[in-house]
Amino acid sequence: MRVAHLILVHANPNQLSRLVERLAHPKSVFFIHVDKKVNIVDFECLFRDATNVFFIKNRVDIQWATYSMVEATVNGFKEILSKGIKVDYINLMSGQDYPIKPIAEFHDFLDANQGKAFMECLNVEKEWTEAISRVKEYHFNHWKIPGRFKFQKLLNFILPNRKMPDGLIAVGRSQWFTISSKHVEFIIQRIDSSPHIVKFFTFSWAPDELIFQTLLFNSAYQKDIVGDNLRYIDWSDNKQNPKLLTSEDFNAFMQSGKFFARKFKENDEVLNMIDQRIV
């Protein structure tokens, strides 16, 4: 079961290096997307001798909560599939993730659950209602012009609520997931052939937490979806970003049964605690 870890990073090359080391497995390959606004040389120099680490060439200047995150992910998907390496699963991660179980167990788990898609798919209308405005209202946070938010407010006051294209049911939550290559191939085909869907999500807030799950859920692959993205993420602070995990959270995430946890600071002592437990 060969796994391609697609890792999106924008800082802390040494933290990325540590993550790759912990994810190392005879059947692992790594594809790294470095934010275009960052000097990629700082990352590349750490992997000069690595034969299983590749850097995404078609890089994107990622802006928080915009469609640029989707573009970066899709570019990564395309380069993985075009590399000529047979890959069974793609595991989407950030540079602030970390495994909390031995990586061999993750490969064994995927081998025992071939063809499944592990992603959060909460129904926006029924389960994740705080996200309703993301799809029913227009969002212009990707625009870089003065007054864009005043214009956004005015437009949403004047116009009726937006409707999902093609009658899609909106689902999602976390942007991080583990899906098979067949699911990735379908998502790429759907996006490339549906400019109206791309346009819709371009004007949505944080579409990376919605578009992939929504497209897969509204397809013949819905039956493959397991509503668990295999990650421990703590949203208890009720902020737009998850809590930074520390040693105080160690028991909670280690007992969660998940394979990965996020987010961690570089060189935090909790990472050493994890290593001591799982190595």
C-alpha positions in Angstrom: 0.0 0.0 0.0 2.0 3.0 -1.3 1.1 6.3 0.3 1.9 9.7 -1.1 2.0 12.3 1.7 1.1 15.7 0.2 2.3 18.3 2.7 1.4 22.0 2.4 4.0 24.2 4.2 4.8 27.9 4.5 7.4 28.0 7.3 9.7 26.0 9.5 11.8 23.8 7.2 13.2 21.9 10.2 9.8 21.0 11.4 8.9 19.7 8.0 12.1 17.6 8.0 11.2 16.1 11.3 7.7 15.3 10.1 9.0 13.5 7.0 11.4 11.5 9.1 8.6 10.3 11.3 6.4 9.4 8.3 9.2 7.5 6.6 8.2 4.0 5.4 9.4 1.7 2.6 6.1 2.5 0.8 5.9 6.2 1.4 6.7 9.1 -1.0 6.5 12.8 -0.2 5.2 15.7 -2.3 5.8 19.1 -0.7 4.0 22.3 -1.7 5.9 25.3 -0.4 3.9 28.5 -0.4 5.0 30.6 -3.4 5.7 33.6 -1.3 8.4 31.6 0.7 12.0 30.9 -0.4 11.8 27.2 -1.4 15.6 26.8 -1.2 15.4 26.7 2.6 13.3 23.5 2.3 15.0 21.9 -0.7 18.4 21.9 0.9 17.2 19.6 3.6 16.2 16.9 1.2 19.1 17.0 -1.4 19.8 13.3 -1.0 16.3 12.1 -0.6 15.0 10.0 -3.5 11.4 9.8 -2.3 10.8 13.6 -1.7 9.5 15.8 -4.5 8.7 19.5 -4.5 5.5 20.7 -6.3 6.6 22.8 -9.2 3.4 24.6 -9.8 3.4 26.6 -6.6 0.6 28.9 -5.4 0.7 32.1 -3.3 -1.7 30.8 -0.6 -4.0 33.3 1.0 -5.9 32.2 4.1 -9.5 31.0 3.7 -9.4 31.5 -0.1 -9.6 29.3 -3.2 -5.8 29.4 -3.4 -5.6 26.6 -0.9 -7.7 24.5 -3.2 -5.5 25.4 -6.1 -2.3 24.4 -4.2 -3.9 21.0 -3.3 -5.1 20.3 -6.8 -1.7 21.2 -8.2 -0.2 18.7 -5.8 -2.7 16.0 -6.8 -1.9 16.5 -10.4 1.9 16.3 -9.9 1.5 13.1 -7.8 -0.5 11.4 -10.5 1.8 12.6 -13.3 5.0 11.4 -11.6 4.7 7.8 -12.9 4.8 6.3 -9.4 2.0 3.9 -8.5 0.3 5.4 -5.5 -2.7 3.8 -3.7 -3.5 6.6 -1.2 -2.9 10.4 -0.9 -2.6 11.7 2.6 -3.1 15.5 2.7 -1.2 17.2 5.6 0.2 20.4 6.8 3.7 21.0 8.1 2.3 21.3 11.6 0.8 17.8 11.7 2.5 14.9 13.4 1.9 11.1 13.6 0.8 9.9 17.0 0.9 6.2 16.1 3.7 4.2 14.5 3.6 4.9 10.8 3.6 1.2 10.0 0.2 0.9 11.7 -1.2 3.6 9.4 0.0 1.6 6.3 -1.5 -1.6 7.8 -4.8 0.2 8.4 -5.1 1.5 4.8 -4.2 -2.0 3.5 -7.1 -3.4 5.6 -9.5 -0.6 4.3 -8.6 -0.4 0.7 -10.8 1.9 -1.4 -12.1 4.0 1.5 -12.0 7.7 1.8 -11.3 9.1 5.2 -12.6 12.7 5.4 -15.0 14.7 7.5 -18.3 15.1 5.7 -20.7 17.0 8.0 -23.9 18.2 6.2 -23.8 22.0 6.2 -27.5 22.4 6.4 -28.0 19.9 9.2 -24.8 19.3 11.1 -22.3 22.1 10.4 -24.8 24.9 10.3 -22.2 27.6 11.2 -20.9 27.1 7.7 -24.2 27.9 6.0 -23.1 31.5 5.3 -19.9 30.1 3.6 -22.0 28.8 0.7 -25.1 31.0 0.8 -23.3 34.4 0.8 -20.7 35.9 -1.4 -17.2 36.2 0.0 -14.6 38.5 -1.5 -11.7 37.8 0.8 -9.6 36.7 -2.2 -9.9 40.2 -3.7 -7.0 42.6 -2.9 -8.9 45.9 -3.3 -10.0 48.5 -0.8 -13.6 48.3 0.3 -14.1 44.7 -0.8 -15.8 43.8 2.5 -18.2 46.7 2.4 -19.1 45.7 -1.2 -19.5 42.1 0.0 -21.9 43.2 2.8 -23.9 45.3 0.4 -24.2 42.6 -2.3 -25.3 40.0 0.2 -27.9 42.4 1.5 -29.3 43.1 -2.0 -29.1 39.7 -3.7 -30.8 36.4 -2.7 -28.9 33.6 -1.1 -26.6 31.7 -3.4 -27.6 28.2 -4.4 -25.2 25.3 -4.7 -24.4 24.5 -8.3 -25.8 21.4 -9.9 -27.9 20.8 -6.8 -24.9 19.6 -4.8 -25.3 18.9 -1.1 -22.7 20.8 0.7 -20.6 18.8 3.2 -17.2 19.2 4.8 -15.4 20.4 7.9 -11.6 19.7 8.0 -9.5 20.2 4.9 -7.1 17.4 5.9 -8.0 13.9 4.7 -6.7 10.6 3.4 -8.3 9.3 0.1 -7.4 6.8 -2.6 -5.9 7.6 -6.0 -9.2 6.8 -7.7 -10.9 9.5 -5.6 -8.2 12.0 -6.4 -8.6 11.2 -10.1 -12.3 11.8 -9.9 -11.9 15.1 -8.1 -9.4 16.4 -10.6 -11.7 15.5 -13.5 -14.7 17.1 -11.9 -12.9 20.3 -11.1 -11.3 20.6 -14.6 -14.6 20.0 -16.3 -16.7 22.2 -14.1 -15.7 25.9 -14.3 -19.1 26.9 -12.8 -18.3 24.9 -9.7 -14.9 26.4 -9.5 -16.4 29.9 -9.8 -18.9 29.1 -7.1 -16.3 28.0 -4.6 -14.0 30.9 -5.5 -16.6 33.1 -3.8 -17.0 30.9 -0.8 -15.2 31.3 2.6 -12.5 28.6 3.2 -13.6 26.4 0.2 -10.8 24.0 0.9 -12.9 22.7 3.8 -15.8 22.0 1.5 -15.1 21.4 -2.2 -13.3 18.1 -2.1 -15.8 16.5 0.3 -18.8 17.9 -1.5 -17.7 16.6 -4.9 -16.9 13.1 -3.6 -20.1 13.0 -1.5 -22.3 13.9 -4.5 -20.9 11.1 -6.7 -20.9 7.3 -7.0 -18.0 7.3 -4.5 -20.2 8.5 -1.6 -20.3 4.9 -0.4 -16.6 4.9 0.0 -16.6 7.8 2.5 -15.8 7.1 6.1 -16.7 10.2 8.2 -13.4 10.2 10.0 -10.3 12.0 8.8 -8.1 10.0 11.2 -6.8 13.2 12.8 -7.1 14.7 16.3 -7.9 18.4 16.1 -9.0 20.4 19.1 -11.5 23.2 18.3 -12.4 23.8 21.9 -11.1 27.4 21.9 -13.9 28.3 19.5 -11.6 30.2 17.2 -11.1 30.2 13.5 -7.9 28.1 13.9 -7.6 24.9 16.0 -5.8 24.9 19.3 -2.0 24.5 19.4 -1.4 21.2 21.1 1.0 21.0 24.1 2.1 18.5 26.7 -1.2 19.3 28.5 -3.1 17.7 25.6 -0.8 14.7 25.4 -3.1 12.1 27.1 -6.1 13.3 25.2 -4.7 13.0 21.7 -2.7 9.8 22.5 -5.9 8.1 23.7 -8.0 9.4 20.8 -7.3 6.4 18.5 -6.3 8.7 15.7 -3.2 8.4 13.5 -2.3 12.1 13.4 -2.7 15.2 15.4 -2.4 18.9 14.7 -1.4 21.7 15.2 2.1 21.7 16.9 4.7 24.4 17.3 8.2 23.7 16.1 10.4 22.0 18.7 7.7 21.8 21.3 8.5 19.3 24.0 5.3 17.5 23.3 6.8 16.2 20.0 9.6 14.5 22.0 6.9 13.0 24.2 5.2 11.5 21.2 8.5 10.2 19.8 9.3 8.4 23.0 5.8 6.8 23.1 5.6 5.6 19.5 9.1 4.8 18.5 
